[in-house]
Amino acid sequence: MSKRGKTRSRRTEYLLAAVISVAVALFVLEIYSRKTFPDGLHVERWQEPYLGTGEETRMSATGGSPESQGYDRRLFQYTYRYDRDLTGMADRGTFLFRSRTQAAPPRPGVTRIFVLGGSVAWGAGASSESAMWWAVLERELREKLGDPGIFVIPAAATGQVTTQERLTAELFVFPLKPDAIVTIDGFNDLTSLWYGARPGDPFNQGISYARFESLGFHVFHVLGRWSSLARSLLWDAVHSELARNQKRVLEDPVARGHLTASTKAVFTDNVSRLASRCSQERVFCLFGLQPNLALTRLYMGDSEPPVTNINWMLTHVARELQGDLATTRWPEKAHPLDVTHLMDGRVGDYLDPVHLDDAGQRAMASAFADALLSERGKWYRRR
């Protein structure tokens, strides 16, 4: 073999060795990633259409799926089967009602209260469905009114903001002619900064845009279907950028001002418009501004958080919203309920910054039961 041929052969061997080394290194990193980072931390889930996007909530996780809505999966598409008659858009939202789907349609002699909101409204944190605050509320109302025909039906979904609650009410709840609607919200709207979302948008709207507009995100997203390492790299990059964005906004007084004003305006506008729709539909609606751990600690004497802390959004803006809602002229049938003081002295009932354990769920149920019973003439239909 000539000298040139030997040189070329050595280069090929070096290249092959380098490729093998990289492959072995990637294999080792993949094994390490699978053992170190559980898939659940990196798998994103996309919400049902009409409700926007959000992690941890999807149709299949709440009793629905494209197939359950009459769609068949094709190679590049889902297509509808046309195998049923539809009565309206409310048919599309039955997955939201979980185990209470059969109780959702109107029936003679039955009183139905629907619950709107995010994960706290759904009852996340309870040890079982029967311990969720709305199930406790149902039992308490039945007992105090002596009526087993009262049903409290969840229509909440993890991560929802007030914009999505308006859609849920309009498309899926009002058509069912509810007797009352209870809304618990505030926290998710206040924390848009955590996710880099525009106030009022679903909380990971920016990630949803990246899914379709960013080539890098798309490549790692596709690879992540098979590789834990790719998923880890993708979501580490996402969370790092979100942290940088939070720092930028919190350190910029002008940006903070726009964030505060926009959050308050969008929240108040959404709640006010939903209240107006309740009045138009002649439905009694109870709006609850929910508690959170940062606000509870502040009420219990903790020092004010600095404005460059993320808790600034959860305390300063929440207290401003309390004042705004207290002075709002509410339409007929719509009533505000400030339960932000509900957990004063009960910090131990929080499982995290916002979700409540079983004791907290019972406290939430009692507060709303008292409010509903005090206004029962506006929603309760005696049989």
Backbone torsions as a table, in degrees:
resi	resn	phi	psi	omega
1	MET	NA	138.4	-179.6
2	SER	-70.2	164.4	179.6
3	LYS	-61.6	-39.6	179.0
4	ARG	-64.3	-39.2	179.3
5	GLY	-65.7	-39.4	178.3
6	LYS	-64.7	-40.0	179.3
7	THR	-62.8	-43.8	179.4
8	ARG	-63.7	-38.2	179.2
9	SER	-65.1	-40.9	178.8
10	ARG	-65.4	-39.4	178.1
11	ARG	-61.1	-41.3	178.1
12	THR	-63.0	-41.2	179.1
13	GLU	-64.3	-42.2	179.4
14	TYR	-63.5	-43.2	179.9
15	LEU	-62.8	-43.5	179.0
16	LEU	-63.3	-41.5	179.0
17	ALA	-63.6	-39.7	179.4
18	ALA	-65.1	-43.0	178.9
19	VAL	-61.8	-44.8	179.5
20	ILE	-63.7	-40.5	179.3
21	SER	-62.7	-43.7	178.8
22	VAL	-64.1	-42.6	179.8
23	ALA	-62.2	-43.3	178.7
24	VAL	-64.3	-42.1	179.7
25	ALA	-62.9	-43.2	178.2
26	LEU	-64.7	-37.8	178.7
27	PHE	-63.7	-44.9	179.4
28	VAL	-63.0	-43.7	178.9
29	LEU	-64.3	-35.9	178.3
30	GLU	-64.6	-46.0	178.3
31	ILE	-61.2	-44.4	179.1
32	TYR	-61.6	-42.8	-178.6
33	SER	-64.5	-40.8	-179.0
34	ARG	-65.6	-32.9	-179.9
35	LYS	-83.0	-26.3	-174.1
36	THR	-93.8	-38.2	-175.0
37	PHE	-115.1	104.5	177.7
38	PRO	-57.7	143.1	-177.8
39	ASP	-57.7	-33.1	-176.6
40	GLY	-60.1	-21.8	-179.5
41	LEU	-79.8	-14.6	-171.1
42	HIS	-122.9	-8.7	-176.6
43	VAL	-87.3	115.4	178.7
44	GLU	-84.1	152.6	179.1
45	ARG	-130.4	141.1	-173.3
46	TRP	-111.1	126.7	-175.0
47	GLN	-67.0	166.7	178.0
48	GLU	-60.1	143.9	177.0
49	PRO	-54.1	157.1	-176.3
50	TYR	80.5	-22.1	-177.7
51	LEU	-108.7	2.0	178.2
52	GLY	80.4	-158.1	-174.1
53	THR	-120.4	152.4	177.2
54	GLY	-175.2	141.3	178.6
55	GLU	-67.7	153.8	172.0
56	GLU	73.1	4.5	176.6
57	THR	-132.8	124.2	176.7
58	ARG	-151.5	165.1	-177.0
59	MET	-59.7	-45.8	-176.2
60	SER	-65.8	-23.6	179.6
61	ALA	-81.9	-12.7	-177.5
62	THR	-124.4	28.4	173.0
63	GLY	90.1	7.3	179.8
64	GLY	-126.7	175.0	177.6
65	SER	-169.6	164.0	174.8
66	PRO	-56.0	-38.7	-179.9
67	GLU	-64.2	-37.5	-179.8
68	SER	-68.1	-19.0	178.3
69	GLN	-92.7	7.1	176.3
70	GLY	96.5	11.4	179.8
71	TYR	-98.2	144.7	172.7
72	ASP	-111.5	139.7	-179.5
73	ARG	-82.9	128.9	174.5
74	ARG	-109.3	-173.4	-177.2
75	LEU	-62.9	-46.7	-177.4
76	PHE	-119.3	10.5	-169.1
77	GLN	-163.4	160.6	164.5
78	TYR	-105.6	135.3	177.3
79	THR	-127.5	147.2	-175.4
80	TYR	-78.4	146.8	-175.7
81	ARG	-87.0	-21.0	-174.3
82	TYR	53.6	47.9	-177.9
83	ASP	-111.5	13.0	-179.2
84	ARG	-153.3	159.0	174.0
85	ASP	-93.3	134.8	178.0
86	LEU	-98.3	145.5	178.4
87	THR	-101.3	-12.1	-179.6
88	GLY	156.4	-179.1	-177.7
89	MET	-66.9	-20.4	179.5
90	ALA	-60.0	-26.4	176.7
91	ASP	-60.2	-26.7	-175.3
92	ARG	-75.9	-21.6	-172.6
93	GLY	-104.9	12.7	-175.2
94	THR	-63.9	-24.1	-179.8
95	PHE	-62.2	-25.0	-178.9
96	LEU	-66.7	-26.7	-172.0
97	PHE	-84.2	-5.1	177.6
98	ARG	50.0	-124.9	-174.4
99	SER	-72.7	-8.4	-178.1
100	ARG	-100.9	16.3	-177.1
101	THR	-56.3	-41.2	-177.5
102	GLN	-68.4	-23.6	-179.2
103	ALA	-87.7	-7.7	-173.5
104	ALA	-70.5	-42.0	-178.1
105	PRO	-67.5	152.2	178.6
106	PRO	-65.8	140.8	177.2
107	ARG	-142.3	150.3	178.4
108	PRO	-61.4	136.9	175.2
109	GLY	76.5	9.7	-178.9
110	VAL	-118.1	135.1	176.6
111	THR	-108.8	127.5	-174.2
112	ARG	-122.5	127.7	176.3
113	ILE	-114.9	122.0	-179.8
114	PHE	-100.2	145.3	-178.2
115	VAL	-112.1	127.1	176.7
116	LEU	-113.6	152.8	176.0
117	GLY	142.6	-161.4	-178.8
118	GLY	-100.5	-143.9	-173.6
119	SER	-68.5	-33.2	177.1
120	VAL	-66.2	-41.9	177.3
121	ALA	-63.8	-34.1	177.9
122	TRP	-70.3	-30.2	-179.5
123	GLY	107.5	18.1	179.2
124	ALA	-58.1	136.7	-177.4
125	GLY	110.6	-23.3	178.6
126	ALA	-70.4	153.1	-177.4
127	SER	-75.5	-18.0	179.5
128	SER	-161.5	168.9	178.9
129	GLU	-62.7	-38.0	-178.9
130	SER	-66.8	-19.4	178.9
131	ALA	-92.4	-6.5	178.3
132	MET	-64.9	146.0	-170.9
133	TRP	-57.4	-36.5	-178.3
134	TRP	-71.1	-31.0	175.2
135	ALA	-70.9	-38.8	175.3
136	VAL	-64.2	-42.0	177.7
137	LEU	-58.6	-45.1	179.4
138	GLU	-58.0	-46.5	-179.6
139	ARG	-63.7	-39.9	-178.5
140	GLU	-67.3	-41.7	178.2
141	LEU	-66.0	-41.7	177.9
142	ARG	-60.4	-43.2	-178.1
143	GLU	-67.4	-46.0	-174.6
144	LYS	-74.5	-27.3	178.3
145	LEU	-99.0	-5.4	179.5
146	GLY	61.4	38.1	-173.8
147	ASP	-135.5	107.0	177.7
148	PRO	-75.1	-1.0	-178.5
149	GLY	-92.3	16.3	176.8
150	ILE	-96.5	128.3	179.8
151	PHE	-125.5	130.9	172.2
152	VAL	-105.1	122.4	-169.0
153	ILE	-118.9	119.4	179.4
154	PRO	-72.4	135.3	171.4
155	ALA	-132.8	29.2	-178.1
156	ALA	-97.6	160.5	179.1
157	ALA	-146.5	142.5	-177.7
158	THR	-54.2	131.3	174.1
159	GLY	84.9	-1.3	-176.7
160	GLN	-68.2	144.0	172.7
161	VAL	-108.2	174.0	-174.6
162	THR	-62.5	-28.5	176.2
163	THR	-59.9	-43.4	-179.7
164	GLN	-72.1	-30.3	176.7
165	GLU	-63.5	-37.4	177.7
166	ARG	-62.4	-41.7	178.2
167	LEU	-64.8	-44.7	179.8
168	THR	-58.6	-46.3	-179.4
169	ALA	-63.0	-46.2	-174.3
170	GLU	-69.1	-44.1	-173.7
171	LEU	-86.1	-35.3	-166.6
172	PHE	-118.9	-19.8	-174.7
173	VAL	-108.9	-52.7	179.9
174	PHE	-54.3	-40.4	179.0
175	PRO	-60.0	-20.1	-179.9
176	LEU	-87.6	3.8	177.4
177	LYS	54.0	60.8	-178.8
178	PRO	-68.8	157.0	174.9
179	ASP	-84.1	-30.0	178.9
180	ALA	-157.3	155.8	174.6
181	ILE	-129.5	131.9	175.3
182	VAL	-113.9	128.4	-179.6
183	THR	-118.9	130.5	173.9
184	ILE	-122.6	117.5	-176.7
185	ASP	-157.5	-171.9	179.4
186	GLY	121.7	-47.7	-174.4
187	PHE	-63.6	-48.4	-176.2
188	ASN	-64.7	-37.6	177.3
189	ASP	-64.0	-38.1	-177.3
190	LEU	-69.9	-25.4	-171.8
191	THR	-100.4	23.4	177.7
192	SER	-58.6	-30.1	-179.7
193	LEU	-61.8	-32.4	179.6
194	TRP	-57.0	-33.3	-172.8
195	TYR	-111.0	7.3	179.1
196	GLY	67.2	23.1	-176.3
197	ALA	-91.6	150.1	172.2
198	ARG	-64.7	133.1	179.3
199	PRO	-51.0	130.3	-178.7
200	GLY	95.2	-17.9	178.3
201	ASP	-82.4	156.3	171.0
202	PRO	-52.5	145.1	-163.1
203	PHE	-65.8	-24.2	175.1
204	ASN	-114.6	41.2	178.5
205	GLN	-60.3	-36.7	179.3
206	GLY	-63.1	-37.6	177.1
207	ILE	-68.0	-36.5	177.5
208	SER	-62.7	-42.0	176.4
209	TYR	-62.0	-43.9	-178.3
210	ALA	-62.0	-32.5	-179.2
211	ARG	-57.7	-33.4	-177.2
212	PHE	-106.4	-25.6	-173.2
213	GLU	-100.5	-20.8	-175.6
214	SER	-102.9	118.9	178.9
215	LEU	-63.7	-41.4	-179.6
216	GLY	-61.6	-45.6	178.2
217	PHE	-60.9	-44.1	-177.0
218	HIS	-62.6	-43.2	-179.4
219	VAL	-61.7	-49.2	-179.2
220	PHE	-68.9	-30.8	177.7
221	HIS	-65.6	-43.3	178.5
222	VAL	-66.5	-47.1	178.7
223	LEU	-60.8	-33.0	-177.4
224	GLY	-67.5	-13.5	176.3
225	ARG	-66.1	-24.5	-179.4
226	TRP	-117.2	-21.3	-171.5
227	SER	-117.4	120.1	174.5
228	SER	-65.7	-34.3	178.1
229	LEU	-61.3	-45.1	179.1
230	ALA	-63.8	-41.0	177.4
231	ARG	-61.8	-43.2	-179.3
232	SER	-62.5	-45.7	179.7
233	LEU	-62.7	-41.2	-179.1
234	LEU	-62.8	-52.6	-173.5
235	TRP	-76.1	-27.4	171.8
236	ASP	-63.3	-40.7	178.4
237	ALA	-66.4	-41.2	178.9
238	VAL	-61.2	-50.3	-176.3
239	HIS	-68.0	-32.6	177.3
240	SER	-65.0	-42.3	179.1
241	GLU	-67.2	-37.7	177.5
242	LEU	-62.9	-40.1	178.8
243	ALA	-64.4	-40.7	178.1
244	ARG	-64.5	-39.0	179.6
245	ASN	-65.0	-42.3	177.6
246	GLN	-58.2	-45.4	-179.0
247	LYS	-62.0	-43.1	-179.8
248	ARG	-59.5	-46.7	-176.2
249	VAL	-68.8	-45.3	-175.8
250	LEU	-68.1	-23.7	179.5
251	GLU	-92.4	-1.3	-178.7
252	ASP	-113.0	107.1	-177.6
253	PRO	-56.8	-36.6	-179.4
254	VAL	-66.7	-45.9	179.3
255	ALA	-63.1	-41.6	178.3
256	ARG	-60.7	-39.8	179.6
257	GLY	-63.3	-44.2	177.8
258	HIS	-64.7	-39.3	179.7
259	LEU	-62.0	-46.5	-179.4
260	THR	-62.9	-51.4	-177.5
261	ALA	-61.9	-42.2	-177.7
262	SER	-68.0	-43.0	-179.5
263	THR	-61.3	-46.9	179.6
264	LYS	-63.5	-43.7	-176.2
265	ALA	-65.3	-45.3	-177.8
266	VAL	-67.3	-45.1	179.3
267	PHE	-60.0	-49.6	-177.6
268	THR	-64.0	-40.0	179.1
269	ASP	-64.0	-45.2	-179.9
270	ASN	-62.8	-46.8	-178.7
271	VAL	-65.2	-42.0	-179.3
272	SER	-64.7	-40.9	-179.7
273	ARG	-69.9	-37.1	175.3
274	LEU	-65.7	-38.2	176.9
275	ALA	-61.7	-40.7	178.4
276	SER	-64.2	-39.1	177.9
277	ARG	-66.4	-36.2	176.1
278	CYS	-60.5	-43.1	179.7
279	SER	-64.3	-43.1	179.2
280	GLN	-62.8	-38.3	-178.9
281	GLU	-84.4	-1.7	-178.5
282	ARG	58.5	44.2	179.6
283	VAL	-115.7	128.6	176.2
284	PHE	-69.5	126.6	-178.2
285	CYS	-127.2	131.8	179.9
286	LEU	-115.3	119.8	-175.4
287	PHE	-106.5	117.0	-178.5
288	GLY	-107.9	119.3	173.0
289	LEU	-82.0	115.2	-165.6
290	GLN	-81.9	158.0	175.9
291	PRO	-80.2	164.6	169.5
292	ASN	-150.9	160.5	-170.8
293	LEU	-62.0	-42.5	-178.6
294	ALA	-61.3	-42.5	-179.6
295	LEU	-69.5	-40.4	178.2
296	THR	-60.9	-44.1	178.9
297	ARG	-63.3	-36.6	178.1
298	LEU	-64.8	-43.9	178.1
299	TYR	-62.6	-28.6	-177.2
300	MET	-89.9	8.0	172.2
301	GLY	110.0	0.4	176.7
302	ASP	-64.9	154.1	-179.4
303	SER	-69.8	156.3	178.1
304	GLU	-62.0	133.1	175.2
305	PRO	-72.3	147.3	176.8
306	PRO	-66.1	153.4	-177.1
307	VAL	-66.4	-15.4	177.7
308	THR	-91.0	14.8	177.2
309	ASN	-106.7	143.9	-178.1
310	ILE	-61.7	-26.9	178.7
311	ASN	-65.8	-14.1	174.8
312	TRP	-54.2	-40.6	179.6
313	MET	-66.6	-34.2	-173.3
314	LEU	-83.0	-12.3	-177.2
315	THR	-114.8	-61.4	-177.7
316	HIS	-58.8	-49.6	-176.1
317	VAL	-71.7	-36.7	178.3
318	ALA	-60.8	-42.0	-179.5
319	ARG	-69.6	-33.7	175.4
320	GLU	-66.1	-38.0	178.0
321	LEU	-64.8	-37.2	177.1
322	GLN	-56.7	-45.8	179.3
323	GLY	-65.6	-41.1	-179.7
324	ASP	-62.3	-47.1	-177.1
325	LEU	-69.0	-31.8	-179.8
326	ALA	-68.0	-28.4	-177.6
327	THR	-100.2	0.8	180.0
328	THR	-72.2	139.0	172.4
329	ARG	-83.2	107.6	-174.5
330	TRP	-86.6	140.4	177.6
331	PRO	-65.2	164.0	174.7
332	GLU	-57.2	143.6	179.0
333	LYS	80.5	-6.7	-178.4
334	ALA	-113.0	131.6	-174.6
335	HIS	-136.4	130.1	177.2
336	PRO	-85.0	149.5	176.3
337	LEU	-140.1	109.2	179.8
338	ASP	-87.3	105.9	178.8
339	VAL	-107.3	20.2	-178.5
340	THR	-66.9	-22.3	177.9
341	HIS	-90.0	-0.1	-174.8
342	LEU	-57.2	-35.7	-173.8
343	MET	-98.9	12.6	176.9
344	ASP	-57.4	127.7	-178.0
345	GLY	79.2	5.8	-176.4
346	ARG	-127.2	39.1	-178.7
347	VAL	-56.0	-32.6	-179.0
348	GLY	-66.5	-12.8	178.7
349	ASP	-83.8	-6.6	175.4
350	TYR	-83.6	135.6	173.3
351	LEU	-91.9	-21.2	-178.5
352	ASP	-162.0	-165.5	-177.0
353	PRO	-59.2	-13.2	-176.6
354	VAL	-147.4	-29.3	-174.0
355	HIS	-82.2	149.0	-172.0
356	LEU	-112.3	148.5	175.0
357	ASP	-80.5	-171.5	-174.7
358	ASP	-62.1	-38.1	178.5
359	ALA	-64.7	-41.9	176.7
360	GLY	-64.7	-37.0	177.5
361	GLN	-62.0	-41.2	179.6
362	ARG	-66.2	-38.4	177.8
363	ALA	-64.1	-41.4	178.5
364	MET	-62.8	-44.1	-179.6
365	ALA	-61.7	-42.9	-178.8
366	SER	-64.5	-40.0	179.8
367	ALA	-62.4	-44.4	-179.4
368	PHE	-75.3	-30.6	175.8
369	ALA	-63.3	-45.4	178.7
370	ASP	-60.1	-43.2	-179.2
371	ALA	-65.6	-41.6	-179.7
372	LEU	-69.2	-40.8	-178.8
373	LEU	-67.1	-33.4	178.9
374	SER	-68.7	-18.5	-179.9
375	GLU	-121.0	26.2	-171.3
376	ARG	-63.5	-22.8	178.2
377	GLY	-66.4	-15.0	-177.3
378	LYS	-96.0	-7.6	-179.0
379	TRP	-140.2	-25.2	-172.6
380	TYR	-84.6	128.0	178.9
381	ARG	-105.7	107.5	178.5
382	ARG	-68.6	140.1	-179.3
383	ARG	-89.5	NA	NA
